[in-house]
């Protein structure tokens, strides 16, 4: 279900967070469209944190520290990466209003990034919104093989360390299914969301702004 929001209506960070707490999130039709659409899917994608799956091959890549992974260092570069064309996607839904809104959330500490570097080059990453004990994944990208997968592994490690209860992926893709993503009906999602909005999680339970090793990330995933 989607409803079109007028391009002239100002959506504040507070309004955006309230929408998330109600199970609604915004998207644009394209980068050129100034309007936003409020989206509330009939079936919602989530990754159960206690059933997150990492293949042996990917675990070896994570453990090798081939990539350097840092959270919350360069939001603008991450959203630029997420807005880039990619195979199968020539247009982006990230318009100027989306960039401005989520930058404000980032400055408030309500939006976070996981960034994957090869040397000094940003080669993958993701961003999303933290509210209560829920993390709402917004978008991810990669410029090298496995970079977005490594970002997701580090994200889930951070969520487990920070005592989150729900990872919302909005939709389920083949890419996410290999990690254990599932779809749930809207009423089920709302029950999960209501429970996960109670209390506070800590995205900074693992260091922010400096590297976290792959070994440390995998150790967090092994915790029950």
PyMOL commands that set and color helices and strands:
alter all, ss='L'
color gray80, all
select helices_A, chain A and resi 13-21+49-51+56-64+75-83+96-108+147-161+174-177+186-196+203-205+214-222
alter helices_A, ss='H'
color red, helices_A
select strands_A, chain A and resi 2-5+25-27+36-39+43-47+68-71+111-118+121-131+134-142+166-170+181-185
alter strands_A, ss='S'
color yellow, strands_A
deselect
rebuild
show_as cartoon
